[in-house]
Amino acid sequence: MPNTPPLTYPGSPATPASPLTSPASGHAEGVSNEEFRAAMSRLASGVVLVTAQEPPLDPDDPLAPRGEDVGMTATAFMSVSLDPPLVLVSLREGSRMDDLLDEQPLWAVSVLAESQRHIAGRFAMKGRVSDRLLFADIPYVRGEATGAPLAGGALATLECRTEQRVPAGDHTLVIGRVLTAALPSADGGPLAYFRGRYRQLG
């Protein structure tokens, strides 16, 4: 399932001034995981494919083979700054992508089109097969700046270099400087995620 943004909100007027513990979640603020998830599901989000390539086993050897391509679906993705161009993606702490981007500063984002729902679903599966098989029949090109796969037919692609990693609850916020930006496909609308389902606009 795509990432849910690790956002917090100030208490409503009905929230007591003193912290209360919710039996359902243990959160001091008194909101359960289910309540929070339901509220955030009403926020429509775009869907992106985040990709990176594992670094070579021997970084000092230019001929050393590189590792596997890794990909994940994300909805918690946003622009942060125009000058310099920065974007942010939220990764579940301890996930394969989080661990990879802790050692690999180069990564890429493909903004998925409404016709690419199958790609989003494939890379969001739990207990999925190896990433090599997931990429096997998906058209892509390699980014010149990062070497990461860029999905063919995406509405936009961005190549990034990590500038900052910020721990945030059970997620890591990764802020990246945009190295390249392209618009591979001008056709079709965006793939959206709303109330736990992939949607099309209109």
Secondary structure in CASP SS format (residue, H / E / C, confidence):
PFRMAT SS
TARGET T0000
AUTHOR 0000-0000-0000
METHOD secondary structure of the structure
MODEL  1
M C 1.00
P C 1.00
N C 1.00
T C 1.00
P C 1.00
P C 1.00
L C 1.00
T C 1.00
Y C 1.00
P C 1.00
G C 1.00
S C 1.00
P C 1.00
A C 1.00
T C 1.00
P C 1.00
A C 1.00
S C 1.00
P C 1.00
L C 1.00
T C 1.00
S C 1.00
P C 1.00
A C 1.00
S C 1.00
G C 1.00
H C 1.00
A C 1.00
E C 1.00
G C 1.00
V C 1.00
S C 1.00
N H 1.00
E H 1.00
E H 1.00
F H 1.00
R H 1.00
A H 1.00
A H 1.00
M H 1.00
S C 1.00
R C 1.00
L C 1.00
A C 1.00
S E 1.00
G E 1.00
V C 1.00
V E 1.00
L E 1.00
V E 1.00
T E 1.00
A E 1.00
Q E 1.00
E C 1.00
P C 1.00
P C 1.00
L C 1.00
D C 1.00
P C 1.00
D C 1.00
D C 1.00
P C 1.00
L C 1.00
A C 1.00
P C 1.00
R C 1.00
G C 1.00
E C 1.00
D E 1.00
V E 1.00
G E 1.00
M E 1.00
T E 1.00
A E 1.00
T C 1.00
A C 1.00
F E 1.00
M E 1.00
S E 1.00
V E 1.00
S E 1.00
L C 1.00
D C 1.00
P C 1.00
P C 1.00
L E 1.00
V E 1.00
L E 1.00
V E 1.00
S E 1.00
L E 1.00
R E 1.00
E C 1.00
G C 1.00
S C 1.00
R H 1.00
M H 1.00
D H 1.00
D H 1.00
L H 1.00
L H 1.00
D H 1.00
E H 1.00
Q C 1.00
P C 1.00
L E 1.00
W E 1.00
A E 1.00
V E 1.00
S E 1.00
V E 1.00
L C 1.00
A E 1.00
E H 1.00
S H 1.00
Q H 1.00
R H 1.00
H H 1.00
I H 1.00
A H 1.00
G H 1.00
R H 1.00
F H 1.00
A C 1.00
M C 1.00
K C 1.00
G C 1.00
R C 1.00
V C 1.00
S C 1.00
D H 1.00
R H 1.00
L H 1.00
L H 1.00
F H 1.00
A C 1.00
D C 1.00
I C 1.00
P C 1.00
Y E 1.00
V E 1.00
R E 1.00
G C 1.00
E C 1.00
A C 1.00
T C 1.00
G C 1.00
A C 1.00
P E 1.00
L E 1.00
A E 1.00
G C 1.00
G C 1.00
A C 1.00
L C 1.00
A E 1.00
T E 1.00
L E 1.00
E E 1.00
C E 1.00
R E 1.00
T E 1.00
E E 1.00
Q E 1.00
R E 1.00
V E 1.00
P E 1.00
A E 1.00
G C 1.00
D C 1.00
H E 1.00
T E 1.00
L E 1.00
V E 1.00
I E 1.00
G E 1.00
R E 1.00
V E 1.00
L E 1.00
T E 1.00
A E 1.00
A E 1.00
L C 1.00
P C 1.00
S C 1.00
A C 1.00
D C 1.00
G C 1.00
G C 1.00
P E 1.00
L E 1.00
A E 1.00
Y E 1.00
F E 1.00
R C 1.00
G C 1.00
R E 1.00
Y E 1.00
R E 1.00
Q E 1.00
L C 1.00
G C 1.00
END
